[in-house]
Amino acid sequence: MNSIKAIAQLEELKRDRLSFIQNDESDEIYLKDIKAISLAIKALKKCPDIQDKSFNCRLCGKELKTWRSIQKGFGPVCEKKYLENVYKNQQLSMDTLLQKRGAR
């Protein structure tokens, strides 16, 4: 996600929080949220080239698009490659262990 997308998302969140205001005592929490969001938008507008790399694949660097991929840190293609690599390494380790046991 780049700064422009983040600003758009924050502005949508700000509109959402504004919809909760009912002009009573419970509005204080929403007003604090709106103030924090406004400050974040202002800060992002001063630095529009900031990019969040935490939502990129840890192997190939492409932007992750699903929540599941973001949680794992891998896209589906890289995850498959990674798991195949881990399996091959484990298989090599098991073969080596079995050969050593047979040699004793």
matplotlib code that plots the C-alpha trace (Angstrom):
import matplotlib.pyplot as plt

x = [0.0, 1.4, 0.7, -2.0, -4.0, -3.4, -4.7, -7.8, -8.4, -7.9, -10.3, -12.9, -12.3, -12.7, -16.1, -17.1, -16.2, -18.1, -21.3, -21.2, -21.5, -24.8, -24.1, -24.0, -21.4, -20.4, -19.1, -15.8, -14.2, -15.2, -13.9, -10.5, -10.4, -11.2, -8.5, -5.9, -7.0, -6.8, -3.2, -2.2, -3.6, -1.8, 1.5, 1.1, 0.3, 3.7, 5.5, 3.6, 6.4, 6.3, 5.5, 4.6, 6.8, 5.2, 2.5, 5.0, 6.0, 9.1, 10.5, 9.7, 8.7, 5.4, 2.5, 0.3, -3.4, -5.3, -5.4, -4.3, -1.2, -0.4, -0.6, 1.7, 4.1, 4.0, 1.8, 0.4, 3.0, 6.0, 4.4, 4.2, 7.8, 8.9, 7.0, 8.5, 12.0, 11.4, 10.1, 13.1, 15.6, 13.8, 13.8, 17.6, 18.1, 16.0, 17.9, 21.2, 20.1, 18.9, 22.1, 24.1, 22.0, 22.5, 26.3, 26.5]
y = [0.0, 3.4, 6.7, 7.7, 4.5, 4.9, 8.5, 7.4, 4.6, 6.9, 9.5, 6.7, 5.7, 9.3, 9.5, 6.3, 7.7, 11.0, 8.9, 7.7, 11.2, 11.8, 15.0, 13.5, 12.4, 9.2, 11.2, 11.9, 8.6, 9.2, 12.8, 11.5, 8.9, 11.6, 13.9, 11.1, 10.1, 13.7, 14.1, 10.8, 12.1, 15.4, 13.6, 11.3, 14.2, 15.8, 12.6, 11.1, 8.7, 6.5, 2.9, 0.2, -2.8, -4.9, -6.1, -7.4, -11.0, -11.9, -13.9, -12.0, -8.6, -8.4, -6.7, -9.1, -8.7, -11.1, -11.0, -14.6, -13.9, -10.8, -13.0, -15.6, -13.1, -15.0, -15.1, -18.4, -19.1, -18.3, -20.3, -23.3, -22.9, -22.4, -25.5, -27.6, -26.4, -27.1, -30.6, -31.3, -30.2, -32.3, -35.3, -34.9, -34.7, -37.8, -39.7, -38.7, -39.8, -43.1, -43.7, -42.9, -45.3, -48.0, -47.4, -48.2]
z = [0.0, -0.9, 0.7, -1.7, -1.0, 2.7, 2.7, 0.8, 3.3, 6.2, 4.7, 4.4, 8.0, 9.0, 7.2, 9.0, 12.4, 11.6, 10.9, 14.6, 16.1, 17.8, 19.7, 23.1, 25.7, 23.9, 21.0, 22.8, 21.7, 18.0, 18.1, 19.4, 16.6, 14.0, 15.4, 15.3, 11.7, 10.6, 12.0, 10.2, 6.9, 7.3, 8.0, 5.0, 2.7, 3.7, 2.8, -0.2, -1.3, 1.8, 1.1, 3.6, 2.9, 5.6, 3.2, 0.6, 0.1, 2.1, -0.8, -4.0, -2.6, -4.5, -2.7, -0.9, -1.6, 0.8, 4.6, 4.7, 2.7, 4.8, 7.9, 6.5, 4.8, 1.5, -1.5, -2.6, -5.3, -3.0, -0.2, -2.4, -3.5, 0.2, 1.4, -1.4, -0.5, 3.2, 2.3, 0.1, 2.8, 5.4, 3.1, 2.5, 6.3, 6.9, 4.2, 5.7, 9.2, 7.9, 6.0, 9.1, 11.2, 8.6, 8.7, 12.4]

ax = plt.figure().add_subplot(projection="3d")
ax.plot(x, y, z, "-o")
ax.set_aspect("equal")
plt.show()
